Amino acid sequence: MSTLQPVPWETPGPLTGPIGVPLVDLLDRVLSTGVVISGDLVIAIADVPLVRLSLHALLSSVSDRVPAPWPDSGPL
């Protein structure tokens, strides 16, 4: 039984195996730049749409250096 080793990012030639990205690095990159998740779900019977759900979400980190866009403590 052979175990697969992740291929490092700095490989000079073509990639020949799975690429490994640590979850911490991926999470750091997503929170530092932000990510938008968007999707639609349509429930239909006999090609007649009955229900449509839309999802739009923004994931980003919060920083003390960036002021809030509202003057008081926020919408909550």
C-alpha positions as CSV (number, residue, x, y, z in Angstrom):
1,M,0.0,0.0,0.0
2,S,1.5,3.4,-1.0
3,T,0.8,6.7,0.6
4,L,0.4,9.8,-1.5
5,Q,2.5,12.8,-0.5
6,P,1.3,16.3,-1.4
7,V,3.3,18.1,-4.1
8,P,4.9,21.3,-2.9
9,W,3.9,24.6,-4.5
10,E,7.4,25.5,-5.7
11,T,7.8,22.5,-8.0
12,P,9.7,23.7,-11.1
13,G,8.2,21.0,-13.4
14,P,4.6,19.9,-14.1
15,L,2.6,18.7,-11.1
16,T,2.2,15.0,-10.9
17,G,0.2,14.4,-7.6
18,P,-2.2,16.0,-5.2
19,I,-1.5,19.6,-4.2
20,G,-1.5,20.1,-0.4
21,V,-2.7,23.4,1.1
22,P,-2.8,23.6,4.9
23,L,-6.2,24.6,6.2
24,V,-4.7,27.4,8.3
25,D,-3.1,29.0,5.2
26,L,-6.4,28.7,3.3
27,L,-8.4,30.2,6.1
28,D,-5.9,33.0,6.5
29,R,-6.0,33.9,2.8
30,V,-9.9,33.9,2.8
31,L,-10.2,36.0,5.9
32,S,-7.5,38.5,4.8
33,T,-9.1,39.1,1.4
34,G,-12.7,38.1,2.0
35,V,-14.9,35.8,-0.1
36,V,-18.5,36.0,-1.4
37,I,-20.7,32.9,-1.5
38,S,-23.6,33.1,-3.8
39,G,-26.1,30.5,-5.0
40,D,-29.7,29.8,-6.0
41,L,-31.9,26.8,-5.3
42,V,-35.1,26.3,-7.3
43,I,-37.7,23.6,-6.4
44,A,-39.8,22.7,-9.3
45,I,-42.4,20.0,-10.2
46,A,-43.0,19.2,-13.9
47,D,-40.8,22.1,-15.0
48,V,-42.9,24.5,-13.0
49,P,-40.8,26.5,-10.4
50,L,-42.5,26.5,-7.0
51,V,-39.9,27.9,-4.6
52,R,-36.7,29.9,-5.2
53,L,-34.1,30.5,-2.5
54,S,-31.2,32.8,-3.0
55,L,-28.1,32.9,-0.9
56,H,-25.6,35.7,-0.8
57,A,-23.0,35.7,2.0
58,L,-19.8,37.7,2.6
59,L,-17.1,36.3,4.8
60,S,-14.3,38.6,5.9
61,S,-12.3,39.5,9.0
62,V,-12.9,42.5,11.2
63,S,-10.1,45.0,11.9
64,D,-9.8,47.8,14.4
65,R,-7.9,49.9,11.8
66,V,-10.9,50.1,9.5
67,P,-13.7,52.3,10.9
68,A,-17.3,51.0,11.0
69,P,-19.5,52.5,8.2
70,W,-22.3,53.4,10.8
71,P,-21.9,56.2,13.3
72,D,-23.2,54.4,16.4
73,S,-22.4,50.9,17.8
74,G,-23.9,49.2,14.8
75,P,-27.2,47.8,13.6
76,L,-27.5,45.2,16.4
